[in-house]
Amino acid sequence: PFELTDLEVCAVSEDGIGIEIDLTEQEEFIFGNTDASIYTTTYHFTQGEAASGQNPIANPSAFETLENP
């Protein structure tokens, strides 16, 4: 196991909602020397959804934030 660094985005927005971020930008680190093309990578809002394969994020390379953490 390893720990990923947080994705940080600086944007001019009053509420921080609707900011587009690329969730896939850490895939190279995640896969390392493994051939990523032999896997199907999906992104989900919760670990439970990921485990069950439900509700994948439709466009993880252009995901719009839903809230301002």
Z-matrix of the N, CA and C atoms (Angstrom, degrees):
N
C 1 1.466
C 2 1.528 1 111.13
N 3 1.287 2 115.36 1 151.20
C 4 1.455 3 121.14 2 177.48
C 5 1.507 4 108.84 3 -143.69
N 6 1.307 5 115.52 4 162.67
C 7 1.458 6 120.03 5 -178.97
C 8 1.521 7 109.53 6 -108.43
N 9 1.321 8 115.79 7 130.92
C 10 1.458 9 121.20 8 177.59
C 11 1.516 10 109.83 9 -85.81
N 12 1.316 11 115.34 10 148.36
C 13 1.455 12 118.88 11 173.20
C 14 1.522 13 108.28 12 -75.91
N 15 1.310 14 116.49 13 152.52
C 16 1.461 15 121.18 14 178.94
C 17 1.521 16 110.46 15 -66.56
N 18 1.326 17 115.93 16 146.67
C 19 1.458 18 120.80 17 171.29
C 20 1.522 19 107.01 18 -82.66
N 21 1.309 20 116.34 19 124.57
C 22 1.456 21 120.09 20 -179.29
C 23 1.517 22 109.64 21 -117.96
N 24 1.320 23 115.47 22 137.18
C 25 1.453 24 121.67 23 179.63
C 26 1.517 25 107.79 24 -132.57
N 27 1.307 26 115.86 25 130.04
C 28 1.463 27 120.76 26 173.85
C 29 1.523 28 106.94 27 -108.05
N 30 1.303 29 116.02 28 121.11
C 31 1.457 30 120.30 29 -177.27
C 32 1.514 31 109.88 30 -143.81
N 33 1.308 32 114.30 31 151.83
C 34 1.458 33 119.74 32 176.80
C 35 1.522 34 107.07 33 -89.95
N 36 1.311 35 114.78 34 104.22
C 37 1.455 36 121.56 35 179.64
C 38 1.514 37 106.95 36 -157.65
N 39 1.294 38 116.29 37 136.86
C 40 1.460 39 119.07 38 -178.12
C 41 1.521 40 112.64 39 -66.32
N 42 1.331 41 117.59 40 -37.91
C 43 1.462 42 119.06 41 -175.74
C 44 1.528 43 114.26 42 -111.72
N 45 1.333 44 118.54 43 -8.65
C 46 1.459 45 121.16 44 179.61
C 47 1.509 46 114.41 45 75.22
N 48 1.312 47 117.51 46 6.39
C 49 1.462 48 122.01 47 -179.18
C 50 1.528 49 109.19 48 -96.56
N 51 1.318 50 116.39 49 140.40
C 52 1.452 51 121.11 50 178.02
C 53 1.520 52 113.93 51 85.42
N 54 1.336 53 117.09 52 13.66
C 55 1.454 54 121.30 53 177.11
C 56 1.526 55 108.05 54 -81.15
N 57 1.325 56 117.40 55 129.89
C 58 1.454 57 121.26 56 -177.56
C 59 1.528 58 110.38 57 -83.99
N 60 1.337 59 115.84 58 128.35
C 61 1.457 60 121.33 59 175.79
C 62 1.526 61 109.71 60 -131.40
N 63 1.333 62 115.21 61 155.86
C 64 1.458 63 121.67 62 -179.64
C 65 1.526 64 108.93 63 -101.15
N 66 1.320 65 116.40 64 103.38
C 67 1.460 66 120.96 65 -179.42
C 68 1.527 67 112.37 66 -70.47
N 69 1.321 68 117.33 67 -16.85
C 70 1.463 69 120.99 68 -175.45
C 71 1.525 70 113.36 69 -86.16
N 72 1.325 71 118.31 70 -3.42
C 73 1.464 72 118.99 71 -171.63
C 74 1.530 73 114.56 72 -66.75
N 75 1.310 74 119.53 73 -12.23
C 76 1.465 75 120.70 74 177.58
C 77 1.530 76 112.98 75 -102.18
N 78 1.322 77 117.37 76 6.64
C 79 1.465 78 119.90 77 -178.66
C 80 1.523 79 112.29 78 -60.63
N 81 1.313 80 117.97 79 -38.09
C 82 1.463 81 120.64 80 179.90
C 83 1.535 82 110.15 81 -59.39
N 84 1.325 83 117.04 82 -43.10
C 85 1.465 84 121.28 83 177.66
C 86 1.529 85 110.84 84 -66.70
N 87 1.322 86 116.58 85 -42.27
C 88 1.467 87 121.17 86 -178.05
C 89 1.528 88 111.11 87 -61.48
N 90 1.319 89 116.59 88 -45.91
C 91 1.460 90 120.32 89 -176.32
C 92 1.526 91 112.93 90 -82.91
N 93 1.331 92 117.78 91 -24.23
C 94 1.465 93 120.42 92 179.87
C 95 1.513 94 111.04 93 56.17
N 96 1.326 95 116.99 94 -124.33
C 97 1.469 96 121.80 95 -179.03
C 98 1.524 97 113.15 96 -87.92
N 99 1.323 98 117.20 97 2.21
C 100 1.460 99 122.01 98 179.72
C 101 1.524 100 109.80 99 -77.18
N 102 1.305 101 116.87 100 143.01
C 103 1.463 102 121.71 101 177.94
C 104 1.528 103 109.30 102 -74.31
N 105 1.324 104 116.41 103 102.64
C 106 1.468 105 121.93 104 -177.01
C 107 1.526 106 112.42 105 -64.58
N 108 1.328 107 117.79 106 -21.60
C 109 1.465 108 120.08 107 -176.72
C 110 1.530 109 112.69 108 -69.40
N 111 1.319 110 118.01 109 -13.70
C 112 1.470 111 119.36 110 179.11
C 113 1.527 112 111.68 111 -89.03
N 114 1.326 113 116.92 112 1.44
C 115 1.461 114 122.45 113 179.45
C 116 1.518 115 110.68 114 -119.17
N 117 1.305 116 116.16 115 156.99
C 118 1.456 117 122.21 116 170.13
C 119 1.521 118 106.52 117 -108.10
N 120 1.321 119 116.06 118 118.18
C 121 1.459 120 121.07 119 -178.11
C 122 1.517 121 109.20 120 -100.19
N 123 1.322 122 116.30 121 128.71
C 124 1.459 123 121.06 122 176.20
C 125 1.520 124 109.12 123 -127.42
N 126 1.311 125 115.99 124 157.73
C 127 1.465 126 122.96 125 -179.66
C 128 1.516 127 108.42 126 -124.00
N 129 1.336 128 116.00 127 140.30
C 130 1.458 129 121.89 128 -174.96
C 131 1.518 130 110.09 129 -138.88
N 132 1.323 131 116.32 130 161.77
C 133 1.462 132 121.45 131 179.56
C 134 1.524 133 112.62 132 -76.42
N 135 1.333 134 117.61 133 -30.44
C 136 1.461 135 120.56 134 -179.09
C 137 1.526 136 109.89 135 -133.32
N 138 1.320 137 115.54 136 159.17
C 139 1.454 138 120.71 137 176.95
C 140 1.529 139 110.68 138 -64.49
N 141 1.329 140 116.72 139 -35.93
C 142 1.458 141 120.86 140 178.02
C 143 1.519 142 112.22 141 -61.95
N 144 1.333 143 116.47 142 -42.80
C 145 1.465 144 120.36 143 177.66
C 146 1.527 145 110.40 144 -64.98
N 147 1.318 146 116.81 145 -38.33
C 148 1.465 147 119.96 146 178.90
C 149 1.526 148 110.54 147 -64.77
N 150 1.326 149 116.69 148 -43.52
C 151 1.465 150 121.01 149 -179.33
C 152 1.525 151 111.96 150 -63.59
N 153 1.337 152 115.98 151 -35.33
C 154 1.468 153 119.62 152 -178.48
C 155 1.530 154 112.54 153 -92.39
N 156 1.342 155 116.82 154 -8.88
C 157 1.464 156 120.52 155 -179.30
C 158 1.512 157 113.48 156 76.92
N 159 1.324 158 117.31 157 15.57
C 160 1.464 159 121.18 158 -177.50
C 161 1.525 160 111.78 159 -94.74
N 162 1.318 161 115.41 160 149.66
C 163 1.454 162 124.18 161 171.85
C 164 1.530 163 114.38 162 55.52
N 165 1.339 164 118.46 163 51.64
C 166 1.464 165 118.43 164 177.48
C 167 1.529 166 110.81 165 -67.66
N 168 1.319 167 115.91 166 149.23
C 169 1.464 168 121.05 167 175.85
C 170 1.527 169 107.18 168 -70.11
N 171 1.319 170 117.02 169 124.77
C 172 1.465 171 122.38 170 -171.61
C 173 1.526 172 113.33 171 -62.96
N 174 1.317 173 117.93 172 -43.20
C 175 1.463 174 120.64 173 -176.86
C 176 1.528 175 109.71 174 -132.88
N 177 1.331 176 118.02 175 80.56
C 178 1.464 177 120.14 176 -175.06
C 179 1.527 178 114.23 177 -66.50
N 180 1.326 179 118.34 178 -19.20
C 181 1.469 180 119.15 179 178.49
C 182 1.522 181 111.97 180 -81.74
N 183 1.317 182 117.56 181 -9.18
C 184 1.472 183 121.94 182 176.85
C 185 1.527 184 109.01 183 -140.84
N 186 1.328 185 116.01 184 52.91
C 187 1.463 186 122.04 185 -178.08
C 188 1.527 187 110.20 186 -78.32
N 189 1.327 188 116.83 187 132.52
C 190 1.465 189 121.11 188 177.51
C 191 1.519 190 109.41 189 -97.83
N 192 1.327 191 116.04 190 127.97
C 193 1.460 192 121.00 191 -178.66
C 194 1.520 193 110.96 192 -59.69
N 195 1.330 194 115.13 193 143.69
C 196 1.459 195 121.73 194 -179.32
C 197 1.519 196 111.92 195 -101.28
N 198 1.337 197 116.02 196 -18.50
C 199 1.462 198 120.38 197 179.49
C 200 1.524 199 108.56 198 -153.10
N 201 1.294 200 116.34 199 167.37
C 202 1.451 201 122.56 200 178.53
C 203 1.520 202 108.08 201 -106.07
N 204 1.341 203 116.09 202 108.72
C 205 1.471 204 118.19 203 -176.33
C 206 1.458 205 111.66 204 -64.69
